[in-house]
Amino acid sequence: MVKFIVTGSIIGLAGVLLSFYGNPANTGFCVSCFMENIAGSLGLHGNVRMQFIRPEIIGFVLGSFLISVYKKDFKSTSHGSPLLRFFVGILLIIGCSIFIGCPVKMVYRMSAGDLTALVGFGGLVAGVYVGMQFLDGGFRIGRATPSPAGNGYLVPGLMFLLLLFLIIEPPFIEKSTKGSGAQYAPIFLTLGAGLIVGALAQRSGFCITGGLARIFLWGPREVRGCPKSTGLLMGIVSFFMVALVASVLTGQFSFGWHGQPSSNVDPFWSFLGMLMVGFGSVLIKGCPLRQLVVAGQGDSDAGAAVLGMLTGAALVQNWGLGGNAAGTPYEGKMAVIIGLGILFVIGLIYRERGTGIAPEYQTGLE
């Protein structure tokens, strides 16, 4: 229990401080936003306001990698479903872009008084519930099995390469001079915070959707072997409470619905966007942050999800899918409808009737 509370508290404090020292408002950490920045810096889209190699993403993966190697937890594994994880990774970022933020940013927005984020929270909980119904119906993507050693090093190696690009700034790497891509705290703070959070999340198994899934594991499902731990849920609570106090103390708290930074005031589509994120995250065993952390400890299927998230980030910008202060564009609405349909099809195709929640999912819901 203590490790979850400590992890959540540090994530809450670190993110608010990063926003205070230069990151965009209510965006101490945001996997989807930062993936869009990285995609732009690599030339995968042309939005000049969203181009920067975010050290936080690098830190999440390398922090997990380094601590897992030190603790001898690093294992090159695969679940045998890399393409599935890749495509769901794309959908996660599309859903986040509609809401304007990943589940982690959602908590920062709520803790800073953004009432529109409550709609996203409701959608995320609903998506987790839908995903849990598929798990209970026998959905499974395979248990982790050993894979060639080199597979587990691919994503950490990519992050080391991005770190090199960040330091030497080669001419083919783009960097915003305006917009949110040009807003960032000092590099040593952002990278250091990312490393710490990545290491703590690896040790604790911190995951926003995993924590919310605990709400739906009481009662009948206990007889199927699911643990009754509330550790992850308490981690989310500590995250919110510490971020709330820090937001108030640093003058970043602003209670209300309108005029909130990085918010979509269209409640229906924000709800559906985060519903897709919750649904997809349950199916692939973790929210966007969790995918980065697990990829860092050697899971090549999670690595495929990370590459899918990077691809999704590029598609969001190139196709104009993301929500904004004016609402949700038509393209984004269609992407959510299609994406939800794809997730339902995936849930049905990978279901084994009458088997209940698979053991490999039970361990991810502790």
N, C-alpha and C positions, 0 to 999 in steps of 0.2 A: 504494500500500500504506500509506504513512504517514498519508494522510487518513482511512483506515478505522480504523487503530489509534488515532489521536488522537480521532476521534469516539466510538468505543467506550469509550475510557478516560474521557472527560469525562462520558458518559452514566452510566457506572458510579459515578464519584465523586460527581457531582451528585445522583443519586438516593439514595444512602446518606446523604449529608449532609442532604437534605431530610427523610428519615425521622428522622434524629437531631434535627433542629430542629423537629419537630412533625407531619410527615405520618404517616399510619398506618404501623405496623411493616411492613417489607419492601415498602413501597408508595411509593418515591420518585417513580416515574412508573408509572402504570397507565392505559392508554387506556380500557379497559372500565369499571373502577371509577369513573374520573373522569367518563366519559360518563353513568354512572348518577347521579352527583352533580349534573351539569348538568341532566339531564332532571328530576330532583326539584326543583331550584331554579326551573325554568320551569313547574312545576305539572303535569308530564306523568306523575308518579306521586306517591303519598301517603306514602311511607316517610320519616318525619321524621328518620331517622338517616342518610339519603343525599341531602342537599340542600345543595349549595354550588356556586357557579360556580368551577370549578377553573382558576386562572390558567395552569397548565401546558399545558392543551389549547389555550388561547388563544395561548400562547407558541409552541407547535409550528407552528401555522398562520401566525401573523404573522412569526415568525422566518424561515420559509421564504419568505413573501411579500416581506418587506423585502430579504432578500439576493438573491432572484431578480430583483427590480426593479433593485437596485443593479448586479448583474452582467449585466443585460439578458437574463436567462434566462426572465423571466415571459412566458408565451404562453398565450393562451386557446385551449384545445384540447378535443377530444372524440373518443372512440373509437366513438361511435354506439351505446353499450350502457348508458345511464344507469340504466335500470330493473333490468337484471341486476346492476349494481354495487350499487344500492340494496338489493335483496333479499339479496345475499350479505353486505352490510354488516350487516344484521340478524342473519344466521346467525353471523357472526364474534363478535358480542357475546354471543349466547346460548351459544356454545361456551366463550368466555372465562368467562362467569358460572358455568358448571358447574365449571370448574377453579378459579375464583376468581382471576382475573388474566389479563392479556393476555400475549403472548410476552415483552414487556419485563419485566413483573413476575415472570414465571417465572424469568428469569435472576437477578433480585434475590433471589428466594426460595431458589434453589439456592446463591447466593453467601453467604447468611446461614445455611446449614446445614440448610435445610428439605428433608428427604429425600422428602417427598411430591411436591415439584416435579419430581423426576426422572421420575416417572410421566408428568407433563404433557409433559416434554421428549421422552420416548419417543413419546407420542401426536403431538406436533407434527412430529417427524421422519417418522413414518409418514404423516401427512397430506400433508406436502410430497412424499414419495415417490409417493403416489397421484396427487397433482396433476401431478407431472412425467410420469407415465405418460399422462395425458390430453393434456398438451402435446406429448409425443412422438407421440401418435396424431393430432395435427392440431388440437387445441383452439385457438380464437382468438376474440377479441372485437373485433377491428378495430384498425387502426393509428391513431395520433393524427393528426387533421386540424384545421386552424384552425376555430374557432367564433366567433360574435359576441363582441366584446371584453368586453361586460358579463358574459358567463357566467363568466369566470374570476375576476371580482371578487366573486361572490356569497358564497362561503364566507369569504374574508378580511373582507368587509363584515360578515358575521354575527358573526365573532369580535371585530371592533371594537365592535359593538353589545353583545356580552356583556361586554367590558371596561368599557364605559360603565356597564352595569348593576352590575358588580362594584364600581365606584368610588362610584356615587351611591346604591346600595342602594334602589331604588324599592320601595314597599310590596307590589307584586305578585310580587316575587322572594322565594322561600323560602330560609331558611338554617338549617341544623341547629344545635341547641344541645347535642346529645349524639350519640354514635355516631361512626362514621368520618367522616361529613360535617362534624363539628365539629373534626376533627383536621387541622390544616394548619400548615405552616411560615409565617413572615412573608411577606406578599404580594410584597414586592419581591424576595425570594429565589426564590419559586416562579415568578413571571412572568419574572424574569431568566434563571433556569435553562431555562425553556421556550423563551425566545427564542434562547438560545445553542444548545440542542440542535436546535431547528427549523432554524436557519441551517446548522449543521454537517451535519445529516442531508440537507438539500437539496443541499449542495455535494458530499457524498460518496456519496449514494444509499443511505445506511445502511438496512438492512431485515433483521429477524431471519429471516424465512422465505426471503428472497432469499439470505442467507448459507448457510442450511442446504441450499438447493437445489444449492449448489456440490458437495456430497458426491455427488450423483447425476449430475454432468455430466462425469465422467471416462470415458474409454474410447470406446465406439462413437459417442456423441453428438458427439464432437469433429469428426468428419467432416461433420457437418451444420452446421458453422459456429459452434458455441457456443464462446465464449471460455473459456480455461482459467485465468482469474484466481481467486485465493483471497482477494482483498481483503476482501470482505464477511464471509467466514468468520473471517478474522483480526480483524475488527472485533468480532465476537461474543466471540471468545476474550479480547481485551483488555478488553472490557466486563466479562466474568465475573471475570477476574483482579483488576482494579482494585477492583471491588465487593467481592470476597472480602477483600482486604487492608483496605479501608475499613471493612467490617463488623466485622472482628476488632479494629481499632484503636479503633473507636467503641463497642465493647462490645455490638454488635447481633448477633453471631454466636451461634447456638444450634443445635447439631447434634442431629438426631433426627427421629423420625417423628411422635410425638404432641405435642400442646400447641403446635404452631407457629401463629403468627398468620395469619389469613386463609388457611386451608388446608382442603381437602376430603380427608378420609382414605379416601374411597371410590375405590380405584385404578382400577377398571374404567371408571367413568363419567368420572373425570378424564382418563383416557387418551382416551376417545372424544370428550370435549369439545374437547381440544386437537387431536385428529386432524381434527375438523371445521374448526377454525381454520386449521390448516396447509393442508388441502385447499382451502378457500375462498380463502385468501390467495394461493395460487399461481394460481388461476383469474383473480383480479382484479389480479394483478401487484403484490402487496405486503401486508404485515401491517398491522394497524390504525394503527400509528404512521406507516407509509409512506403510507397513504391521506391522513392529515392533512397530511403534508408536501407531497405531490404536489398536493393540493387548493390549498395555499397558493401554488403556483407556476403556477396557472391551469388545471389539468385539471378540467373540469366533471364528468367521469364519476367521478373520485375524490371530487369534492364530493358527488355522489349517494351514494357509499359512506359518506361522513361522515354525511350525513343518515340513511342507513339504520342506521348505528351508533347514532345518537341515538335513533332509533325503537326499535331493539333493546333499548337500555338501559331505555327506558320499559316495554317489554313484559316484560322480565325481572323488574322490580319489581312490575308490576301483576298478572302471572300467577304469581308465585312460582316462577320457573324456576331460580334460582341455587342452586348448591351451598352447603353450610355445614359447620360442624364436625361435624354429625351425619350428613353424607352428602349424597345427592342426592335431591330430592323426585321423586315420580312424574311430575309435570308436566315437570320438567327432563329426565328420562330420555326421555319421549316426544318432547320437542322435539329432542333430539339425534338420535334415530332418524329422525324425519321430516326433519330438516335434512340429514343425510347422504344420505338418499334424494333430496332435492331437488338436492343438489350433483352426485350421479351423473347425474341426468336432465339437468341443465344441461351437464355435461361431454359427454354424448352428443349433445345437440341442437346444440351449437356446434362439433362436430368436423368437420374436413375430412380425410377419410382419405388417407393416403399423403403428407402434406405435411411431416411432422416438426415440430420446434419452430419456430414462426413467428418471423421477424426481430424483431418488436416485443417478444417475450418474451426473446430472446437478449440484447438490450441491457439489459434489466432484471435480468439474472442475472450481470452482470460483477463 
